[in-house]
Amino acid sequence: MNEYLAGLTTEKINPATRTIDECTTEEMLALLNREDAKVPAAVAEEIPRIAQAVDMIHSRLENGGRLFYIGAGTSGRLGVLDASECPPTFGVEPELIQGHIAGGDTALRTAVEGFEDLAEEGIALVERCGVTAQDAVVGISASGSAAFVIAALKKAGELGAATIGVVNNQGSRLAEVCQVTIAPVVGPEVIMGSTRLKSGSAQKLVLNMLTTSVMVKLGKTYDNLMVDLKATNAKLRDRAVRIITAACGAGEAEAAKALAEAEGSCKLAILMLAAGLDAAAGQQLLAETKGMLKQAIRKHQGSDTAQ
């Protein structure tokens, strides 16, 4: 028996769900729900570490770096999911936030669990991605024992990248190679070892917090509006118009006209309406404030006051 794995919280048997196979459907669902309710509190305990990670990632991305998620199995799929949602939500290029899973894209649909044991593949991934000291790398592994992830994070650290671990056990092997480790311990799973359950839910919450907070700090929102979204379909174009009207009180027709003149850029359209600028002047002002919309509006207001 592997003593390390046997000692993990995620590998323990949950006494509260021992007779789940004897439950009625509603009793079974109530058990799952009660266990799931423990997840947010476990994540809340890790906010100090999450904050450290957010600041580390932000400093890298603000200075031209990238964010890489590297995981295996459920953990890897969650990383790919979070990364893939950033371009449509925040208007970033796909290369800025990347999700990678042991076994490659095939593993997104088909379990290829053996790849998590291949340390050399984790090292090769980091080398292929061209990770540098400008970047941040987040390793995700419920057990904290996936050799693929550990080796990738160790290599990234040797290259000078910021290294962050997201695990569901204290004192994990992954933590030994990370500068910051986020470890929401959610207790034994409803089904022993099935970390797609509470552990996966906790990881999803943590990843949401990391990218959302970093994007807000990079100026990808105005108040709580996603002003850098890419309006690539009818639903998103409608949302873009509603965002503009909410941000500056414009009517729907005026907002749609500004959005068209801004070539689909919500942020630019809001600045044009709020500051009375044309598209070219608005673009220049946004460039001067590194895309920070509130700063751009305040800068323009300050220049008007000075005149």
C-alpha positions, 0 to 999 in steps of 0.5 A: 500500500502507498502510505502517502496516498493512504494518508490523504484526506481525499482517500479516506472513507466518509462515515456519513455516506457509508450506506449511500447504496441503501438510500432512497433517491432523495436521501442520496441527494440530501447526502450529496448536498450536505457534503457539498455545503462544506466546500465554500467554507473550506475555500474561505479558509484559504483566502489569504493564500488565494490573495497571495496567488492573485497578486503573484499572477497579476504582477506577471500578467501586468508585465507581459507574462502569461498564466498556465494551468497544469493538471491531470484528470478532473483537475486538468479539465477544470483548468482548461475550462477556466482558461477557455472562458477568459477570452470571451469573458474578458477579451484576452488572447487565448495565449494569455491564460492557457490550460493544459492537461496530462494526456493532451486534448484527448484527455478532455473527453477520454480518461487517460489516467496513466499520463499523470504518472509521467514526470518527463511529460510534465517537464516537456510540456513546460519546455514546449510552452516556453515558460519563462520567469515572466510567467505564472504556473498553477499546478492543480492536483487534488491529491497533490501527488500527480508526478506530471504536475509536480515535475512541471511545477518544479521545472517552472520554478527552476525557470523563475516562474511564479509557482502556485499549487491548488490541492485538497490535502495539507502537506502534499508533495506538490506543495514542496515545489510551489511558492504558494499552495492553496489547499481547501480541505473538504474532507472525504468524498461521498464516494471514496476517492472520487475527487470530481465531487467536493474536491473538484467543486473547491478547485473550480471555486478557487480557479474562478477566484484567481482569474476573476480577481486578476482580470478585475485588477487588470481593468477588464471590468468597469464596476462589475460589468465585463466591458472587455467581452468579445461580442461574437454572437447575437446574445453577446452583442445584446449584452454589450449594448446593455452593458453600455447603457448600464455604465453610462445611462445611454439609450439602447439606440445610442449605445448600439451606435457607439458600439458600432463606431467602436468596432464592437469594443464595449470599453471604447464605446463607454469612454466615447459616450462618457467623455464625448470623444470620438473613437480615435481619441478614445483609443489613444486615451485607453492606451495611455491608461493601459486599458483602465477605463475608470482611469481614462474617464477620470483623466479626461475629466481632470483635463477638462477641469484643468482647462 
